[in-house]
Amino acid sequence: MIFEQTQRTPYVELTEQSCSIRGECYPENISEWSAPVLEALEENMGISNGSFKVVIELYYFNSSSAKFLFDFFEYLEESAESGREILIQWCYRTEDDTMLEAGEDFQEDVESCTYELVAIEAEAAG
Amino acid sequence: MKIKTRIIGIIIVGVGFLFLTSFFASQEINKANREYSAQESITAHSSAWISNMDIEFADKLLIFDPSDGTYENIDLWDRSLDTFGSNGDSNPLFEAIKSKDGEAVSNLMGSIFSDVIELEQLTFAVAYDNRGLQLYCESSLYVVGVDPCAESASPDYFLNFGAFAKSLDKYSSRKVVQIKDLNEEKPLSVNDTLSFALKDEAEATIGVIVLGRNIIDSLEMFAENFEVQAAIAVGDTPLTFEDYYDEERSAELNELIADSMSHSRSNGIYQYSYINELLGSRVSSIPLSKNIRASELRILLFDDQSELLAALKDSEQQSQLAFAGMAALILLLTFFVTSSSFNRILEAISALEKMGEGDLREQNLKRGWLSSRYDEVGRLQKAINEYRLHRVESEVQRKDRAKRRDERDGIMFEKMSSLSEQLEGSARSMLLSEIDEMRTALSTGTDEEKENASIEIMSKAFSKMSDEVGTLIDARTHELVVAKDEINSSIRYAAKLQNALLPKTYPGDIDINVEWRPRDLVGGDIYFIKDLPDKVYIAVVDCTGHGVPGAFLSIIARSHLDKAITPDQYQSAGQYLSQVNMLLKDTLSRTDQKNTNEEGFDGGVCIYYRNERKLEFAGAKASIFQVQTGGASETSGDRKSVGSTRMKEGFEYTTHEISDPAGAFVMLTDGITDVMSPEEKPIAFGRRRVLKLLQQATDRTPKYIVEKIMNSVDLYRGGAPFRDDLTLLSFSLNETTVIEPDARAIGDKV
């Protein structure tokens, strides 16, 4: 399942084994956008019980989107606590300390999932 | 003329032609048949007669021939043989003839022929000397016609006996010989004869023998065998059996003979066969012998054909009757079929005519005699009925349409009338007169005209109404514009109010420079400065949301920032921020309700204790930067937002003490750090970039720092708009501290 990217929301692709989020996230009303995404996440994760991989590559999110990310990680944590093998990769450009810090912030809350901070090379203009 | 009459006329004429054609054809065939049968008849009769004659000749005459006769008979005529058995080695007959001894000749000849003649094998036998002197003559007792041995008998060869005798010089001869009665008492006799000469040692003719058979006998037999009447014609003279027997000819025979003679005369032919229908007989004429011309001597045969003719006539009549019957039947059938078909067509036409006049009742289209539902007319009738149903349906639709149109027009008139009531003066009377015109147009004319009139009314009514609606829309638009203006002016006023809540004067011992820029007219960012005698509170806060909701929250936040202050009591920056957090949570009733929204704020607070010249900092997801001679540093606060639900019970914000508050300090909201580069995958401006800028700062006055950062931020974002409200506050503490006794919070007064 795919949620297309918009100016204010990221691209989201969901399968029964993975979830990837890429782009910026600062919608006017976060719950309007996040509710169907979280619903789809639950649905896809409910299909099987195998390992699940989450790749997040965000460039910007506003404070209300942070709330969404908390909810998102919380749901993953719950699943992991009940025995699901989950890997979260938080990708950030080496120059982007804001996103690195955000990734570090979320890492503090994550215990049951495997959490990786992955530095990626920024493109030339970065 | 009607088509039906024409068809019947054509059939009558056609049948007539057919009849004539067949009649003439049959005539021709009959003619040909007759010619053929005439030829057949001639051939059959001739061959039968001639062969009959030939057989008779061979049986009865030729047996006496000196060269072709029986051996016994041949010897009779041998000069050197004495077949009579009288005196040795010579033939006494020759002697007798030579010597013209009639008695002797008669005795000898009689010994040969008397019995034969009596038996009627021969009719007569005559012996002459070389000059025609009759030496012997014997004839049958039952001779008919002239007796050949009578005094008055004159055989035709007597006319030139020399030539006759000479003709027998080499061969014997077969001849038809006519014998006349010089007294003309008895009729001519006609005979088949064998003649030959008797010669002496010198081959000279000494006598002539003539043996004959009366043909009438043969003819009688022939006639009997073939069941015909027969006669002989000598030239133009007919001879009948009655003539020979002295009887009266029957009238019928006379008629037949006369007919035959006249046929021969008028056509100049002597060999023919034809049928005289009047007399009911086939009339034939064939030559009597191969050696004689028919013009001289021929046989007339009359074959009774009356039965055959009657049968023929009968069959002809029957065939004509059958023809007439067939013709009548065909005519009758045609008449019936065309009548019934054309009557049906006429009915169909009249049904169509009625339909044309608007009578759409079902017409009773009957099926006629000898017709079917699937023939042309049946299909025509079916098509007419379908057409009728279609017409009925469209009539129903038309009425329905007309009804709906009337209703629609009624509504139109009603609306237009009510519209006219809202008008005044000439506009009103104009509209009323238009309505009247339209009513007239609608009440007369054909459906189509009414339809057109109705459409026109509709368009007029619509244009009137659209004018009205246009006016209404203009009015509404105006209202909206007014409303928007009102809202905008409200917001502008709100902005004024929010602006008024910001500090306008700063403590004298602190140099402060601020860049406050809500993204919209109002925003969630706010900064707060409270100047107390012994301490100064400085806070930079970013409430969640922006615009009006952010502004509301900022006012609540400001009120709590004010309320949490303990003017007479020491309170660390961490305690202070924790207190604000508690107050805010109480206000927003976080603990009670399952409110999922994260209202609250990020931000940092500083407390400057004048007496101790001490600066304390506490931050909720915020940092404070210090710019000194040696460079710049960042002190980060806790990573918990104020008002957050994700906070353990009894959480306290950390107090960071800055022991040497020299240089300039910078506090900012994420409106600065979250300024994004304009690429597709943008990178936020970030705190490190801020830190780097501060490290490179040559001038450490708050004014300079704020300008430098804002310039850099503007450069960084390119043309991209701000995404959030932003606040950038820089301050530096002056060396000398002035203590004012009646200190109060700066910015409290509006």
Interface residues (C-beta under 8 A of the other chain):
Chain A: E24 Y26 S31 Y59 Y60 N62 S63 S64 A66 K67 F70 R93 E95 D96 D97 T98 M99 E101 D105 E108 D109 A122 E123 A125 G126
Chain B: D542 T544 G545 T596 N597 E598 D602 R639 S641 R646 D670 T673 D674 M676 S677 E679 K681 P682 I683 A684 G686 R687 R688 R723 D724
